[in-house]
Amino acid sequence: MQAKQLRNRFTTNLINNTTNFINNNFDFNLELKPVSQVKQMPLTQLQIFSEQSFHKNYSVVITMLNDKQLQGKFISQVNKNKFVFKVNSKLFSIVALSQIKSINLI
């Protein structure tokens, strides 16, 4: 019974990872999208999410407007709309909320 559960979990993870890989790496819609049509979380929601993540030391994944994703933690607040984001022990980034598409908890 346990082997069957492990196999089902492995299969589910494999399907999810493959689907995510295809969605993130292959663009079948070859039309160019103007920058104005990029869907972005509202700025007030980004402010709330980033401040909560900073104060509670949450690990998050942020997606930038150019679809680049960074995984890490907000470690310092520069001002109301800028944060220092720690990706790993050697890589830090200053991110402006206006350049963030979305923030997701890990």
NUTOR-178748 format. One record per residue: residue number from 1; residue in three letters; chain; x, y, z of N, C-alpha, C, O in turn. Coordinates in nm, 2 decimals, decimal comma. Layout:
<rs>
  seq  type  mol     npx     npy     npz    capx    capy    capz     cpx     cpy     cpz     opx     opy     opz
  NUM   ALA    A       X       Y       Z       X       Y       Z       X       Y       Z       X       Y       Z
...
</rs>
This chain:
<rs>
  seq  type  mol     npx     npy     npz    capx    capy    capz     cpx     cpy     cpz     opx     opy     opz
    1   MET    A    0,08   -0,12    0,00    0,00    0,00    0,00    0,09    0,13    0,00    0,06    0,22   -0,07
    2   GLN    A    0,19    0,12    0,08    0,28    0,24    0,09    0,36    0,26   -0,04    0,38    0,38   -0,08
    3   ALA    A    0,40    0,16   -0,11    0,47    0,17   -0,24    0,37    0,23   -0,34    0,42    0,31   -0,42
    4   LYS    A    0,24    0,19   -0,34    0,15    0,25   -0,43    0,13    0,40   -0,41    0,12    0,48   -0,50
    5   GLN    A    0,13    0,44   -0,28    0,12    0,58   -0,25    0,24    0,66   -0,29    0,23    0,77   -0,35
    6   LEU    A    0,36    0,60   -0,27    0,48    0,67   -0,32    0,48    0,68   -0,47    0,53    0,78   -0,53
    7   ARG    A    0,44    0,58   -0,54    0,43    0,58   -0,69    0,33    0,69   -0,74    0,36    0,76   -0,83
    8   ASN    A    0,21    0,70   -0,67    0,12    0,80   -0,71    0,17    0,94   -0,68    0,15    1,03   -0,76
    9   ARG    A    0,24    0,96   -0,57    0,30    1,09   -0,54    0,41    1,12   -0,64    0,42    1,24   -0,68
   10   PHE    A    0,49    1,02   -0,67    0,59    1,04   -0,77    0,53    1,08   -0,91    0,58    1,17   -0,97
   11   THR    A    0,43    1,01   -0,95    0,36    1,04   -1,08    0,30    1,18   -1,08    0,32    1,25   -1,17
   12   THR    A    0,24    1,22   -0,97    0,18    1,35   -0,96    0,28    1,46   -0,96    0,27    1,56   -1,03
   13   ASN    A    0,39    1,44   -0,89    0,50    1,54   -0,89    0,56    1,55   -1,03    0,60    1,66   -1,08
   14   LEU    A    0,58    1,43   -1,10    0,64    1,43   -1,23    0,55    1,51   -1,33    0,60    1,59   -1,41
   15   ILE    A    0,42    1,49   -1,32    0,33    1,55   -1,41    0,33    1,70   -1,38    0,33    1,79   -1,48
   16   ASN    A    0,32    1,74   -1,26    0,32    1,88   -1,22    0,45    1,95   -1,26    0,45    2,06   -1,32
   17   ASN    A    0,56    1,89   -1,24    0,69    1,95   -1,27    0,71    1,96   -1,42    0,76    2,06   -1,47
   18   THR    A    0,66    1,86   -1,50    0,67    1,87   -1,64    0,58    1,98   -1,70    0,62    2,05   -1,79
   19   THR    A    0,46    1,99   -1,64    0,37    2,09   -1,69    0,42    2,23   -1,66    0,42    2,32   -1,74
   20   ASN    A    0,48    2,25   -1,54    0,54    2,38   -1,50    0,65    2,41   -1,59    0,67    2,53   -1,63
   21   PHE    A    0,74    2,31   -1,62    0,85    2,34   -1,71    0,81    2,38   -1,85    0,86    2,48   -1,90
   22   ILE    A    0,71    2,31   -1,90    0,66    2,35   -2,03    0,60    2,49   -2,03    0,62    2,57   -2,12
   23   ASN    A    0,52    2,52   -1,93    0,45    2,65   -1,92    0,56    2,76   -1,90    0,54    2,87   -1,96
   24   ASN    A    0,66    2,74   -1,83    0,76    2,84   -1,80    0,86    2,86   -1,91    0,92    2,97   -1,92
   25   ASN    A    0,89    2,76   -1,99    1,00    2,76   -2,09    0,96    2,77   -2,24    1,04    2,80   -2,32
   26   PHE    A    0,83    2,74   -2,27    0,79    2,74   -2,41    0,68    2,83   -2,43    0,57    2,82   -2,36
   27   ASP    A    0,69    2,92   -2,52    0,58    3,02   -2,55    0,53    2,98   -2,69    0,59    3,01   -2,79
   28   PHE    A    0,41    2,92   -2,69    0,35    2,88   -2,82    0,27    3,00   -2,88    0,23    2,99   -3,00
   29   ASN    A    0,24    3,10   -2,80    0,18    3,22   -2,86    0,29    3,32   -2,91    0,35    3,38   -2,83
   30   LEU    A    0,30    3,32   -3,04    0,42    3,40   -3,09    0,39    3,54   -3,11    0,47    3,62   -3,16
   31   GLU    A    0,27    3,59   -3,08    0,24    3,73   -3,09    0,31    3,81   -2,98    0,33    3,77   -2,87
   32   LEU    A    0,36    3,93   -3,02    0,42    4,02   -2,93    0,32    4,09   -2,85    0,22    4,15   -2,90
   33   LYS    A    0,34    4,09   -2,72    0,24    4,16   -2,63    0,30    4,30   -2,59    0,41    4,30   -2,54
   34   PRO    A    0,22    4,40   -2,60    0,27    4,53   -2,55    0,29    4,53   -2,40    0,22    4,45   -2,33
   35   VAL    A    0,38    4,61   -2,35    0,41    4,61   -2,21    0,28    4,65   -2,13    0,27    4,61   -2,01
   36   SER    A    0,20    4,73   -2,18    0,08    4,78   -2,11   -0,02    4,67   -2,08   -0,11    4,68   -1,99
   37   GLN    A   -0,01    4,56   -2,15   -0,10    4,45   -2,13   -0,05    4,34   -2,03   -0,12    4,24   -2,01
   38   VAL    A    0,06    4,37   -1,97    0,12    4,27   -1,87    0,03    4,28   -1,75    0,01    4,39   -1,69
   39   LYS    A   -0,02    4,16   -1,71   -0,10    4,16   -1,59   -0,01    4,16   -1,46    0,08    4,09   -1,45
   40   GLN    A   -0,04    4,26   -1,38    0,04    4,28   -1,26   -0,06    4,29   -1,14   -0,17    4,34   -1,15
   41   MET    A   -0,01    4,24   -1,02   -0,09    4,26   -0,90   -0,11    4,41   -0,88   -0,02    4,48   -0,91
   42   PRO    A   -0,22    4,45   -0,82   -0,23    4,59   -0,78   -0,12    4,64   -0,69   -0,08    4,56   -0,60
   43   LEU    A   -0,07    4,76   -0,70    0,04    4,81   -0,62    0,01    4,80   -0,47    0,10    4,77   -0,39
   44   THR    A   -0,11    4,83   -0,43   -0,15    4,82   -0,28   -0,13    4,68   -0,23   -0,09    4,65   -0,12
   45   GLN    A   -0,17    4,58   -0,32   -0,16    4,44   -0,28   -0,01    4,40   -0,27    0,03    4,32   -0,18
   46   LEU    A    0,07    4,45   -0,37    0,21    4,42   -0,36    0,27    4,48   -0,24    0,36    4,41   -0,17
   47   GLN    A    0,23    4,60   -0,20    0,28    4,66   -0,08    0,25    4,58    0,05    0,34    4,56    0,13
   48   ILE    A    0,13    4,53    0,06    0,08    4,45    0,17    0,16    4,32    0,18    0,21    4,28    0,28
   49   PHE    A    0,17    4,25    0,06    0,24    4,12    0,06    0,38    4,14    0,09    0,44    4,06    0,17
   50   SER    A    0,45    4,24    0,04    0,59    4,26    0,06    0,62    4,30    0,21    0,71    4,25    0,27
   51   GLU    A    0,54    4,38    0,26    0,56    4,42    0,40    0,53    4,30    0,50    0,61    4,29    0,59
   52   GLN    A    0,43    4,23    0,47    0,40    4,11    0,56    0,52    4,01    0,54    0,56    3,95    0,64
   53   SER    A    0,56    3,98    0,42    0,67    3,89    0,40    0,80    3,94    0,47    0,87    3,86    0,53
   54   PHE    A    0,82    4,07    0,47    0,94    4,13    0,53    0,93    4,11    0,68    1,03    4,07    0,75
   55   HIS    A    0,82    4,15    0,74    0,81    4,15    0,89    0,80    4,01    0,94    0,85    3,99    1,06
   56   LYS    A    0,74    3,92    0,87    0,73    3,78    0,92    0,84    3,69    0,87    0,84    3,57    0,90
   57   ASN    A    0,93    3,74    0,79    1,05    3,67    0,74    1,01    3,55    0,66    1,06    3,44    0,67
   58   TYR    A    0,90    3,56    0,57    0,86    3,45    0,49    0,95    3,43    0,37    1,01    3,53    0,32
   59   SER    A    0,96    3,31    0,32    1,03    3,28    0,20    0,92    3,30    0,09    0,81    3,24    0,10
   60   VAL    A    0,96    3,37   -0,02    0,86    3,40   -0,13    0,93    3,38   -0,26    1,05    3,37   -0,27
   61   VAL    A    0,85    3,37   -0,36    0,89    3,37   -0,50    0,83    3,50   -0,56    0,71    3,52   -0,56
   62   ILE    A    0,92    3,59   -0,61    0,87    3,70   -0,68    0,89    3,69   -0,83    0,99    3,64   -0,87
   63   THR    A    0,79    3,73   -0,90    0,79    3,72   -1,05    0,80    3,87   -1,10    0,71    3,95   -1,07
   64   MET    A    0,91    3,90   -1,17    0,93    4,03   -1,22    0,84    4,05   -1,35    0,79    3,95   -1,41
   65   LEU    A    0,83    4,17   -1,40    0,75    4,20   -1,52    0,81    4,13   -1,64    0,73    4,10   -1,74
   66   ASN    A    0,94    4,10   -1,64    1,00    4,03   -1,76    0,99    3,88   -1,74    1,06    3,80   -1,81
   67   ASP    A    0,91    3,83   -1,64    0,89    3,69   -1,61    1,01    3,62   -1,54    1,01    3,50   -1,53
   68   LYS    A    1,11    3,70   -1,50    1,22    3,64   -1,43    1,17    3,62   -1,28    1,10    3,70   -1,22
   69   GLN    A    1,20    3,50   -1,23    1,16    3,46   -1,10    1,27    3,46   -1,00    1,38    3,41   -1,04
   70   LEU    A    1,26    3,51   -0,88    1,36    3,51   -0,78    1,29    3,45   -0,65    1,18    3,48   -0,61
   71   GLN    A    1,37    3,36   -0,59    1,32    3,29   -0,47    1,41    3,33   -0,35    1,53    3,33   -0,36
   72   GLY    A    1,35    3,38   -0,24    1,43    3,43   -0,13    1,34    3,50   -0,03    1,23    3,46   -0,01
   73   LYS    A    1,40    3,60    0,04    1,33    3,67    0,15    1,36    3,82    0,14    1,47    3,86    0,09
   74   PHE    A    1,26    3,90    0,17    1,29    4,04    0,19    1,36    4,06    0,32    1,31    4,02    0,42
   75   ILE    A    1,48    4,13    0,31    1,55    4,14    0,44    1,56    4,29    0,49    1,60    4,31    0,60
   76   SER    A    1,53    4,38    0,40    1,54    4,52    0,44    1,44    4,60    0,35    1,42    4,57    0,24
   77   GLN    A    1,39    4,71    0,41    1,30    4,80    0,34    1,37    4,93    0,32    1,40    5,00    0,41
   78   VAL    A    1,40    4,96    0,19    1,47    5,09    0,16    1,37    5,20    0,17    1,41    5,30    0,24
   79   ASN    A    1,25    5,19    0,11    1,15    5,29    0,13    1,01    5,22    0,11    1,01    5,10    0,11
   80   LYS    A    0,91    5,29    0,09    0,77    5,23    0,08    0,76    5,14   -0,04    0,69    5,04   -0,03
   81   ASN    A    0,84    5,16   -0,14    0,82    5,08   -0,26    0,95    5,01   -0,31    0,95    4,95   -0,42
   82   LYS    A    1,05    5,00   -0,22    1,17    4,93   -0,26    1,22    4,85   -0,14    1,21    4,89   -0,02
   83   PHE    A    1,26    4,73   -0,17    1,31    4,63   -0,07    1,44    4,57   -0,12    1,47    4,56   -0,24
   84   VAL    A    1,52    4,53   -0,02    1,64    4,44   -0,05    1,59    4,30   -0,04    1,54    4,26    0,06
   85   PHE    A    1,62    4,22   -0,14    1,57    4,08   -0,15    1,69    3,99   -0,15    1,78    4,01   -0,24
   86   LYS    A    1,70    3,90   -0,06    1,81    3,81   -0,04    1,78    3,68   -0,12    1,69    3,60   -0,08
   87   VAL    A    1,85    3,65   -0,22    1,83    3,53   -0,30    1,91    3,41   -0,24    1,85    3,30   -0,22
   88   ASN    A    2,03    3,44   -0,21    2,11    3,34   -0,13    2,22    3,42   -0,05    2,21    3,54   -0,05
   89   SER    A    2,31    3,35    0,01    2,41    3,42    0,09    2,50    3,51    0,02    2,57    3,60    0,08
   90   LYS    A    2,51    3,50   -0,11    2,60    3,58   -0,19    2,53    3,68   -0,29    2,59    3,76   -0,36
   91   LEU    A    2,40    3,66   -0,31    2,33    3,74   -0,41    2,21    3,81   -0,34    2,12    3,75   -0,29
   92   PHE    A    2,21    3,94   -0,36    2,11    4,03   -0,31    2,06    4,12   -0,42    2,13    4,14   -0,52
   93   SER    A    1,93    4,16   -0,42    1,88    4,24   -0,52    1,79    4,35   -0,46    1,72    4,32   -0,37
   94   ILE    A    1,80    4,47   -0,52    1,71    4,57   -0,47    1,59    4,57   -0,57    1,61    4,59   -0,69
   95   VAL    A    1,47    4,54   -0,52    1,35    4,53   -0,61    1,26    4,64   -0,58    1,23    4,68   -0,46
   96   ALA    A    1,21    4,70   -0,69    1,10    4,80   -0,68    0,97    4,74   -0,70    0,96    4,65   -0,79
   97   LEU    A    0,87    4,77   -0,62    0,74    4,71   -0,64    0,68    4,73   -0,77    0,60    4,65   -0,82
   98   SER    A    0,71    4,84   -0,84    0,66    4,87   -0,97    0,71    4,77   -1,08    0,65    4,76   -1,18
   99   GLN    A    0,82    4,70   -1,05    0,88    4,60   -1,14    0,84    4,46   -1,11    0,88    4,37   -1,18
  100   ILE    A    0,76    4,44   -1,00    0,72    4,31   -0,96    0,58    4,28   -1,02    0,49    4,36   -1,01
  101   LYS    A    0,57    4,16   -1,08    0,44    4,11   -1,13    0,35    4,05   -1,02    0,23    4,07   -1,01
  102   SER    A    0,42    3,96   -0,94    0,34    3,89   -0,84    0,44    3,85   -0,73    0,56    3,83   -0,75
  103   ILE    A    0,38    3,82   -0,61    0,46    3,77   -0,49    0,38    3,65   -0,45    0,26    3,66   -0,42
  104   ASN    A    0,45    3,53   -0,43    0,38    3,41   -0,39    0,46    3,35   -0,27    0,59    3,35   -0,28
  105   LEU    A    0,39    3,30   -0,17    0,46    3,23   -0,06    0,50    3,10   -0,11    0,44    3,04   -0,20
  106   ILE    A    0,61    3,05   -0,05    0,66    2,92   -0,08    0,60    2,82    0,01    0,62    2,70    0,00
</rs>
